[in-house]
Each structure stands twice: as structure tokens, then as C-alpha cells.
Amino acid sequence: MLRIHLHLQVFQVAYAARFIELFAEEATRVYGDIIPLPLPNHYLFVLKEPVSVVGAITPWNFPIAMIARKVGPALACGCTVVITPSELTPLIALAAAKLVL
């Protein structure tokens, strides 16, 4: 039983790592655009920047994967994230935070 449970945990961490990797690759595509205007020698510069704090409430099942799915895009955009883990699995959020630091 413990062996099966450990296998599922390894799968869950690998699944979460793929989400973080996906959003990290997308973060390289967030850049400003220069749009030409109808007026000569005038341009409009669009700068993409974070707008607010992201609140992430995670469920008890697949907690690390759900943290990665919610935190990944927010961090890729530069937003601050506040995580509220399930009371059934609170330590996984602390372990994920230690991995980041």
C-alpha cells in the first residue's frame, strides 16, 4: 500500500513540474508590443504588467498539482500569490514554498 501511495506522490510532483515548466516557457512571450498609428511618426507602446495579488485556494486532492496550476501563470505574469491550502493537506504548500526559496 505504501509503495502505491509513494508512486502516486511521485507522479503528482512530476505533473506539477510540467505545469511550472509550461508557464515558465510562456513567460518568455510576455513582452510589450509597438503598434503603429495612422499619424506619421507616432506609435503606441503596449506594456504588459501585473495588476494585483492572486489568491489561490487549493483542494485536498492533488494539492501540489493544483498549487502549480494556480501559481504558475500568476508568477509568469509577475503577480504576487497568496495560497490557502486545504486543512487536510497544509504541509504540502509549505514544502512547495521551501522548494521555491
C-alpha distances in whole Angstrom, upper triangle without the diagonal:
4,5,5,6,9,10,11,13,15,16,17,19,20,21,23,25,26,28,29,31,32,34,35,37,38,40,42,44,45,48,52,54,58,59,63,65,68,70,71,70,67,64,61,58,55,52,49,47,45,46,44,40,37,35,31,29,26,23,20,18,18,20,21,22,24,26,26,28,30,31,32,35,36,36,37,40,41,40,39,35,34,30,29,26,24,24,20,19,23,22,21,24,25,23,25,28,28,27,30,32
4,5,5,6,9,10,11,12,14,15,17,18,20,21,23,25,26,27,29,31,32,33,35,37,38,40,42,43,46,50,52,56,58,61,64,67,69,70,68,66,62,59,56,53,50,47,45,43,44,42,38,35,33,30,28,24,22,19,17,17,19,19,20,23,24,25,26,29,29,30,33,34,34,35,38,39,38,36,33,32,28,28,24,22,22,19,18,21,19,18,22,23,20,22,25,25,24,27,29
4,5,5,6,9,10,11,12,14,16,17,18,20,21,23,25,26,27,29,31,32,33,35,37,39,41,42,45,49,51,55,57,60,63,66,68,69,67,65,61,58,55,52,50,46,45,43,44,42,39,36,34,31,29,25,24,20,18,17,19,19,20,23,24,24,26,29,29,29,32,34,34,35,38,38,38,37,34,33,29,29,25,24,25,21,20,23,21,19,23,24,21,22,26,25,24,27,29
4,5,5,6,9,10,11,12,15,16,16,19,20,21,23,25,26,27,29,30,32,34,35,37,39,40,44,47,49,53,55,58,61,64,66,67,65,63,59,56,54,50,48,45,43,41,42,41,38,34,33,29,27,23,21,18,16,15,18,18,18,21,22,23,24,27,28,28,31,32,32,33,36,37,37,36,32,32,28,28,24,23,24,20,19,22,21,19,22,24,21,22,26,25,24,27,29
4,5,5,6,9,10,11,13,14,15,17,19,20,22,23,25,26,28,29,31,32,33,36,38,38,42,45,48,51,53,57,59,62,64,65,64,61,57,55,52,48,46,42,41,38,40,38,34,31,29,26,24,20,18,15,13,12,14,15,16,18,20,20,22,24,25,25,29,30,30,31,34,35,34,33,29,28,25,24,20,19,20,16,15,18,17,15,19,20,18,19,22,22,21,24,27
4,5,5,6,9,10,11,12,14,15,17,19,20,21,23,25,26,27,29,31,32,34,36,37,41,44,46,50,52,56,58,61,63,64,62,60,56,53,50,47,45,41,40,37,39,37,34,31,29,26,25,21,19,17,15,13,15,14,15,18,19,19,21,24,24,24,28,29,29,30,33,33,33,32,28,28,25,24,21,20,21,18,16,18,16,14,18,19,16,17,21,20,19,22,24
4,5,5,6,9,10,11,12,14,15,17,19,20,21,23,25,26,27,29,31,33,34,36,39,43,45,49,51,54,57,60,62,63,61,59,55,52,49,46,44,40,39,37,39,37,34,31,30,26,25,22,20,18,15,13,15,15,15,18,19,19,21,23,24,24,27,29,28,29,32,33,33,32,29,29,26,26,22,22,23,20,18,20,19,16,20,21,18,18,22,22,20,23,25
4,5,5,6,9,10,10,12,14,15,17,19,20,21,23,24,26,27,29,31,33,34,38,41,43,47,48,52,54,58,60,61,59,57,53,50,47,44,42,38,37,35,36,34,32,28,27,23,22,18,17,14,11,10,12,12,12,15,16,16,18,21,21,21,24,26,26,27,30,31,30,30,27,26,23,23,19,19,20,17,15,18,17,14,17,19,17,17,21,21,19,22,25
4,5,5,6,9,10,11,12,14,16,17,18,20,22,23,25,26,27,30,31,32,36,39,42,45,47,51,53,57,58,59,58,55,51,49,46,42,40,36,35,33,34,32,29,26,25,21,20,17,15,13,11,9,10,9,10,13,14,14,16,19,19,19,23,24,24,25,28,29,28,27,24,24,20,20,17,17,18,16,13,15,14,11,14,16,13,13,17,17,16,18,21
4,5,5,6,9,10,11,13,15,16,17,19,20,21,23,25,26,28,30,31,35,38,40,44,46,50,52,56,58,58,56,54,50,48,45,42,39,36,35,33,34,33,30,27,26,23,22,19,18,17,14,11,13,11,11,15,15,15,17,20,20,19,22,24,24,24,28,28,28,27,25,25,22,23,19,20,22,19,16,18,16,13,16,17,14,14,18,17,15,18,21
4,6,5,6,9,10,11,13,14,15,17,19,20,21,23,25,27,28,30,33,37,39,42,44,48,50,54,56,56,55,53,49,46,43,40,38,34,34,32,33,32,30,26,26,22,22,18,17,16,13,10,12,11,10,13,15,14,15,18,19,18,21,23,23,23,27,28,28,27,24,25,22,23,20,20,22,20,17,19,18,15,17,19,16,15,19,20,17,19,22
4,5,5,6,9,10,11,13,14,16,17,18,20,22,23,25,27,28,31,35,37,41,43,46,49,52,54,55,53,51,47,44,41,38,36,32,31,29,30,29,26,23,22,18,18,14,14,13,10,7,9,7,6,10,11,10,12,15,16,15,18,20,20,21,24,25,25,24,21,21,18,19,16,16,19,17,14,16,15,12,14,16,14,12,16,17,15,17,20
4,5,5,6,9,10,11,12,14,16,16,18,20,21,23,25,26,30,33,36,39,41,45,48,51,53,53,52,49,46,43,40,37,34,31,29,27,29,28,25,22,22,18,18,15,16,15,13,9,10,7,7,11,11,9,12,15,14,14,17,19,18,19,22,23,23,22,20,20,17,19,16,17,20,18,15,16,14,11,12,14,11,10,14,14,12,14,17
4,5,5,6,9,10,10,12,15,15,17,19,20,22,24,25,29,32,34,38,40,44,46,50,52,52,50,48,44,42,39,36,34,30,30,28,30,29,27,24,24,20,21,18,18,18,15,12,13,10,9,12,13,11,13,16,16,14,17,20,19,19,22,23,24,24,22,23,20,22,19,21,23,21,18,20,18,14,16,18,15,13,16,17,14,15,19
4,5,5,7,9,10,11,13,15,16,17,19,21,23,24,27,31,33,37,38,42,44,48,50,50,49,47,43,40,37,34,32,29,28,26,28,27,25,22,22,18,19,16,16,16,13,10,11,9,6,10,11,9,10,13,14,13,15,18,18,18,21,22,22,23,20,21,19,20,18,19,22,20,18,19,18,15,16,18,16,14,17,18,15,16,20
4,5,5,6,9,10,11,12,14,16,17,19,21,22,25,29,31,35,37,40,43,46,48,49,47,45,41,38,35,32,30,26,25,23,25,24,21,18,18,15,16,13,14,15,13,9,9,6,4,8,8,5,7,10,10,9,12,15,14,15,18,19,19,19,17,18,15,17,15,17,20,19,16,17,16,12,12,15,13,10,13,15,13,13,17
4,5,5,6,9,10,10,12,14,15,17,19,21,24,28,30,34,36,39,42,45,47,48,46,44,40,37,34,31,29,25,25,23,25,25,23,20,20,18,19,17,18,18,17,13,13,9,8,11,11,7,10,13,12,10,13,15,14,14,18,19,19,19,18,19,17,20,18,20,23,22,19,19,18,14,14,16,14,11,14,15,11,12,15
4,5,5,6,9,10,11,12,14,16,18,19,23,26,28,32,34,37,40,43,45,46,44,42,38,36,33,30,28,25,24,23,26,25,23,21,21,19,20,18,19,20,18,14,15,12,9,12,12,9,10,13,13,10,12,15,15,14,17,19,20,21,19,21,19,22,20,22,25,24,21,22,21,17,17,20,18,14,17,18,15,15,19
4,5,5,6,8,10,11,12,15,16,17,21,24,26,30,32,35,38,41,43,44,42,40,36,33,31,27,25,22,22,20,22,22,20,17,18,15,17,15,17,18,17,13,13,11,8,10,10,6,6,9,10,7,9,12,12,11,14,16,17,18,16,18,17,19,18,20,23,23,20,21,20,17,16,18,17,14,16,18,15,14,18
4,5,5,6,9,10,10,13,15,16,19,23,25,29,31,35,37,41,42,43,41,39,35,32,29,26,24,20,20,18,21,20,19,16,17,15,17,16,18,20,18,15,14,11,9,11,10,6,8,10,8,5,8,11,9,9,13,14,15,16,14,17,16,19,18,21,24,23,20,20,19,16,15,17,15,12,13,15,12,11,15
4,6,5,6,9,10,12,14,15,18,22,24,28,30,34,37,40,42,42,40,38,34,32,29,26,24,21,21,20,23,23,22,19,21,19,21,20,22,23,21,18,17,14,12,14,14,10,11,13,12,8,10,13,12,10,14,15,17,18,18,20,19,22,22,24,27,27,24,24,23,19,18,20,18,15,16,18,15,13,17
4,5,5,6,9,11,12,13,17,20,22,26,28,31,34,37,39,40,38,36,32,30,27,24,22,19,20,19,22,22,21,19,21,19,21,20,22,23,22,18,18,15,13,14,14,10,10,12,12,8,9,13,12,10,13,15,17,19,18,21,20,23,22,25,28,28,25,25,25,21,20,22,21,17,19,21,18,16,20
4,5,5,6,9,10,11,14,18,20,24,26,29,32,35,37,38,36,34,30,27,24,21,19,16,16,15,18,18,18,15,18,16,19,18,21,23,22,19,18,15,13,14,13,9,9,10,9,6,6,9,8,6,9,12,13,15,15,18,18,21,21,24,27,27,24,24,24,21,19,21,20,16,17,20,17,15,18
4,5,5,7,10,11,14,17,20,23,26,29,32,36,37,38,35,33,30,27,24,21,19,16,16,15,19,19,19,17,19,18,21,21,23,25,24,21,20,17,15,16,15,11,12,13,11,7,8,10,9,6,10,11,13,15,16,19,19,22,23,25,29,29,26,25,24,21,19,21,20,16,17,19,16,13,16
4,5,6,8,10,13,17,19,22,24,28,31,34,36,36,34,32,28,26,23,21,19,16,17,17,21,22,21,20,22,21,24,23,26,28,26,23,23,20,18,19,18,14,14,16,14,10,10,13,12,9,12,14,16,19,19,22,22,26,26,29,32,32,29,28,28,24,23,25,23,20,20,22,19,17,20
4,5,5,7,11,14,16,20,22,25,28,31,33,34,32,30,26,24,21,18,16,14,15,15,18,19,20,18,21,20,23,23,25,28,26,23,23,20,18,18,18,14,13,14,14,10,8,11,11,7,9,12,15,17,18,21,22,25,25,28,32,32,29,29,29,25,23,25,25,21,21,24,21,19,21
4,5,5,9,12,15,18,21,25,27,31,32,33,31,28,25,22,19,16,14,11,12,12,16,17,17,17,20,19,23,23,26,28,27,24,23,21,19,19,18,15,14,14,13,10,8,10,9,5,7,9,12,15,16,20,21,24,25,28,31,32,29,28,28,25,23,24,24,20,20,22,20,17,19
4,6,8,11,14,17,20,23,26,30,31,31,29,27,23,21,18,16,14,12,13,15,18,20,21,20,23,23,26,26,29,32,31,27,27,24,22,22,21,18,18,18,16,13,12,14,12,8,10,12,15,18,19,23,24,28,29,32,35,35,32,32,31,28,26,27,27,23,23,24,22,19,21
4,6,9,11,14,17,20,23,27,28,28,27,25,21,19,16,14,12,11,13,14,18,20,21,20,24,24,27,27,30,32,31,28,28,25,23,23,22,19,18,19,18,14,12,14,14,10,10,13,16,19,21,24,25,29,30,33,36,37,34,33,33,30,28,30,29,25,25,27,25,22,24
4,7,9,13,16,19,22,25,27,27,25,23,19,17,14,11,9,7,9,11,14,17,18,18,21,22,25,26,29,32,31,29,28,25,24,23,22,19,18,18,16,14,11,12,12,8,7,10,13,17,18,22,24,27,29,32,35,36,33,32,32,30,27,29,29,25,24,27,25,22,24
4,7,10,13,16,19,23,24,24,22,20,16,14,11,9,7,6,9,12,15,18,20,21,24,25,29,30,33,35,35,32,31,29,27,27,25,23,22,21,20,17,15,15,15,12,10,12,15,19,21,25,27,30,32,35,38,39,37,35,35,33,30,32,32,28,27,29,27,24,26
4,7,10,13,16,19,20,21,18,16,12,10,7,5,5,6,9,13,15,19,21,22,26,27,31,32,35,38,38,35,34,32,30,29,28,26,25,24,22,20,18,18,17,15,13,14,17,20,23,27,29,32,34,37,40,42,39,38,38,36,33,34,35,31,30,32,31,27,29
4,6,10,13,16,17,18,16,14,10,8,6,5,7,9,12,16,18,21,24,25,28,30,33,34,37,40,40,37,36,34,33,32,31,28,27,26,25,23,20,20,21,18,16,17,20,24,26,30,32,35,37,40,43,44,42,41,41,39,36,38,38,34,33,36,34,31,32
4,7,10,13,14,14,12,10,7,6,5,6,9,12,15,19,20,24,27,28,32,33,37,38,41,44,44,41,40,38,36,35,34,32,31,30,29,27,24,24,24,21,19,21,23,27,29,33,35,38,40,43,47,48,46,45,45,42,40,41,41,38,37,39,37,34,35
4,6,10,12,12,11,9,6,5,6,8,11,14,17,21,22,25,29,29,33,34,38,39,42,45,45,43,42,40,38,37,36,34,32,31,31,29,25,26,26,24,21,23,25,29,31,35,37,40,42,45,48,50,47,46,47,44,42,43,44,40,39,42,40,37,38
4,7,8,9,8,7,5,6,9,11,14,17,21,24,25,29,32,33,37,38,42,43,46,49,49,46,46,44,42,41,40,38,36,35,35,33,29,30,30,27,25,27,29,32,35,38,41,44,46,49,52,53,51,50,51,48,45,47,48,44,43,45,44,40,42
4,5,7,8,6,5,7,10,12,16,19,22,25,26,30,33,34,38,39,43,44,47,51,50,48,47,46,44,42,42,40,38,37,36,35,31,31,32,30,27,29,30,34,36,40,42,45,47,50,53,55,53,52,53,50,47,49,50,46,45,48,46,43,44
4,6,9,8,9,10,14,16,20,23,26,29,29,33,37,38,41,43,46,48,50,54,53,51,51,49,47,46,45,43,41,40,40,38,35,35,36,33,31,32,34,38,40,43,46,48,51,53,57,58,56,55,56,54,51,53,53,50,49,51,50,46,48
4,6,6,8,11,14,17,20,23,26,30,30,34,37,39,42,44,48,49,52,56,56,54,52,51,49,48,47,45,43,42,41,40,36,36,37,35,32,33,35,38,41,44,47,50,52,55,58,60,58,57,57,55,52,54,54,51,50,52,51,47,49
4,6,9,12,15,18,21,25,28,31,32,36,39,40,44,46,49,51,54,57,57,55,54,52,50,49,48,46,44,43,43,41,38,38,38,35,33,34,36,40,42,46,48,51,54,57,60,61,59,58,59,56,53,55,55,52,50,53,51,48,49
4,7,10,13,16,19,23,25,29,30,34,37,39,42,44,48,50,53,56,56,53,52,50,49,47,46,44,43,42,41,39,36,36,36,33,31,32,34,37,40,44,46,50,52,55,58,60,57,56,56,54,51,52,53,49,48,50,49,45,46
4,7,10,13,16,20,22,26,27,30,34,35,39,41,45,47,50,53,53,51,49,48,46,45,43,41,40,39,38,36,33,33,33,31,28,29,31,34,37,41,43,46,49,52,55,57,55,53,54,51,48,50,50,47,45,48,47,43,44
4,6,10,13,16,19,23,24,27,31,32,36,38,41,43,46,49,49,47,46,44,42,41,40,38,36,35,34,32,29,29,29,27,24,26,28,31,34,37,40,43,45,48,51,53,51,50,50,48,45,46,47,43,42,44,43,39,41
4,6,10,13,16,19,20,24,27,29,32,34,38,40,43,46,46,44,42,41,39,38,37,35,33,32,31,30,26,26,26,24,21,23,24,28,31,34,36,39,42,45,48,50,48,46,47,45,42,43,44,40,39,42,40,37,38
4,6,10,13,16,18,21,25,26,30,32,35,37,40,43,43,41,40,38,36,35,34,32,30,29,28,26,23,23,23,21,18,19,21,25,28,31,34,37,39,42,45,47,45,43,44,42,38,40,41,37,36,38,37,33,34
4,7,10,13,14,18,21,22,26,28,32,33,37,40,40,38,36,34,33,31,30,28,27,25,25,23,20,19,20,18,15,16,18,22,24,28,30,33,36,39,42,43,41,40,41,38,35,37,38,34,33,35,34,31,32
4,6,10,12,15,18,20,24,25,29,31,34,37,38,35,34,32,31,29,28,26,25,23,22,21,18,17,17,15,12,13,15,18,21,25,27,30,33,36,39,41,39,37,37,35,32,33,34,31,29,32,31,27,28
4,7,9,13,15,16,20,22,26,27,31,34,34,32,30,28,27,25,24,22,21,19,18,17,14,13,14,12,8,10,12,15,18,21,24,27,29,32,35,37,35,33,34,32,29,30,31,28,26,29,28,24,26
4,6,10,12,14,18,20,23,25,29,32,32,30,28,27,26,24,22,21,20,18,16,16,13,11,12,11,7,7,9,12,15,18,21,24,27,30,33,35,33,31,31,30,26,28,29,25,24,26,26,22,23
4,6,9,10,14,16,20,22,25,29,29,27,25,24,23,21,19,18,18,15,14,14,11,9,9,10,6,5,5,9,11,15,17,21,23,26,29,31,29,27,28,26,23,24,26,23,21,24,23,20,21
4,7,9,13,16,19,22,25,29,30,28,26,25,24,22,20,20,19,16,15,16,13,10,12,13,9,9,7,9,12,14,17,20,23,26,29,31,30,28,29,27,24,25,27,24,22,26,26,22,23
4,7,10,13,16,19,23,26,27,26,24,23,23,20,18,19,18,14,13,15,13,10,11,13,10,9,6,7,9,11,14,17,20,23,26,28,27,24,26,25,21,23,25,22,20,23,24,21,22
4,7,10,13,16,20,23,24,23,20,20,20,18,15,16,16,12,11,13,12,9,10,13,11,10,6,5,6,7,11,13,16,20,22,25,23,21,22,21,17,19,21,19,17,20,21,18,19
4,6,10,13,16,19,21,20,17,17,17,14,12,13,12,9,8,11,10,7,9,12,11,10,7,6,5,6,8,11,14,17,20,22,20,18,20,19,15,17,20,17,16,19,20,17,19
4,7,10,13,16,18,18,15,16,16,13,11,13,13,9,9,13,12,10,12,15,14,14,10,9,6,5,6,8,11,13,16,19,17,16,18,17,13,16,18,16,15,19,20,18,19
4,6,10,13,15,14,11,12,12,9,7,10,10,6,7,11,12,10,12,15,15,15,12,11,7,6,5,6,8,11,14,16,14,13,15,14,11,14,16,14,14,17,18,16,19
4,7,10,12,13,10,12,12,9,8,12,11,9,10,14,15,13,16,18,19,19,16,14,11,9,6,5,6,7,11,13,12,11,14,13,11,14,16,15,15,19,19,18,21
4,7,9,9,6,9,9,6,6,10,10,9,10,13,15,15,16,19,20,20,18,16,12,11,7,6,5,6,10,11,9,10,12,11,9,13,14,13,14,17,18,18,20
4,6,7,6,10,10,7,9,12,12,12,14,16,18,18,20,22,23,24,21,20,16,15,11,9,7,5,9,9,8,10,13,11,11,15,16,15,17,20,20,20,23
4,6,6,9,11,9,11,14,14,14,16,19,21,21,22,24,26,26,24,22,19,17,13,11,8,5,8,6,6,9,11,10,11,14,15,15,17,19,20,21,23
4,5,9,9,8,11,13,13,14,16,18,20,21,22,24,26,27,25,24,20,19,15,14,11,9,11,9,9,12,13,11,13,16,16,15,18,20,20,21,24
4,6,5,6,9,10,11,12,14,15,18,19,20,21,24,25,23,22,19,18,15,14,11,11,13,12,10,12,13,10,11,15,14,13,16,18,17,18,22
4,5,5,6,9,10,11,12,14,16,17,18,20,22,22,21,19,16,15,11,11,8,8,11,10,7,9,10,7,8,11,11,10,13,15,15,16,19
4,5,5,6,9,10,10,11,15,15,15,17,20,20,19,18,15,14,11,12,10,11,14,13,10,11,10,7,7,10,9,7,11,13,12,13,16
4,5,5,6,9,10,10,13,15,15,16,19,20,19,19,15,16,13,14,12,13,16,15,12,14,14,10,11,14,13,10,13,16,14,15,18
4,5,5,6,8,10,12,13,14,16,18,19,17,17,13,13,11,11,10,11,15,14,12,13,14,11,10,14,14,11,14,17,16,16,19
4,6,5,6,8,11,11,12,14,16,16,15,14,10,10,8,9,8,11,14,14,12,12,12,9,8,11,11,9,10,14,13,12,15
4,5,5,5,9,10,10,11,14,15,14,14,11,13,11,13,12,15,18,18,15,15,15,12,10,13,13,9,11,14,12,11,15
4,6,6,7,9,11,11,13,15,14,15,12,14,12,14,13,15,19,19,17,17,18,14,13,16,16,13,14,18,16,15,18
4,6,6,7,9,11,12,13,11,12,9,10,9,11,12,14,18,19,16,16,17,14,12,15,16,13,14,17,16,15,18
4,6,5,6,8,10,10,9,9,7,9,8,12,12,15,19,20,17,16,16,14,11,14,14,11,11,14,13,11,14
4,6,5,6,9,10,10,11,10,12,12,15,16,18,22,22,20,19,19,16,14,16,16,12,13,16,14,12,15
4,6,5,6,9,9,11,10,13,14,17,18,20,24,25,22,22,22,19,17,19,19,16,16,19,17,15,18
4,5,5,6,5,7,7,10,12,15,17,20,23,24,22,21,21,19,16,18,19,15,15,18,17,14,17
4,5,5,5,7,7,11,12,16,17,21,24,25,22,21,21,18,15,17,18,14,13,16,15,11,14
4,5,8,10,11,15,16,19,21,24,27,28,25,24,24,21,19,20,20,17,16,19,17,14,16
4,6,9,11,15,16,20,22,25,28,29,27,26,26,23,20,22,23,19,18,21,20,17,19
4,7,9,13,15,19,21,25,27,29,26,25,25,23,20,21,22,18,17,19,18,15,16
4,6,10,13,16,19,22,25,27,24,22,23,21,18,19,21,17,16,19,19,15,17
4,7,10,13,16,20,22,24,22,20,20,19,15,16,18,15,13,16,17,14,15
4,6,10,12,16,18,21,18,16,17,16,12,14,16,13,11,15,15,13,14
4,7,10,13,15,18,16,14,15,14,11,12,15,13,11,15,16,14,15
4,6,10,12,14,12,10,12,11,8,10,12,11,10,14,15,14,15
4,7,9,12,10,8,11,11,8,11,14,13,12,16,17,17,18
4,6,8,7,5,8,8,6,9,12,11,12,15,16,16,18
4,5,5,6,9,10,9,12,14,14,15,18,19,20,21
4,6,5,9,11,11,12,15,16,17,19,20,21,23
4,6,9,10,11,13,15,16,17,19,20,22,24
4,6,6,8,10,11,12,14,16,17,18,20
4,6,6,7,9,11,12,13,15,16,18
4,5,5,6,9,10,11,12,14,15
4,5,5,6,9,10,11,12,14
4,5,5,6,9,10,11,12
4,5,5,6,9,10,11
4,5,5,6,9,10
4,5,5,6,9
4,5,5,6
4,5,5
4,6
4
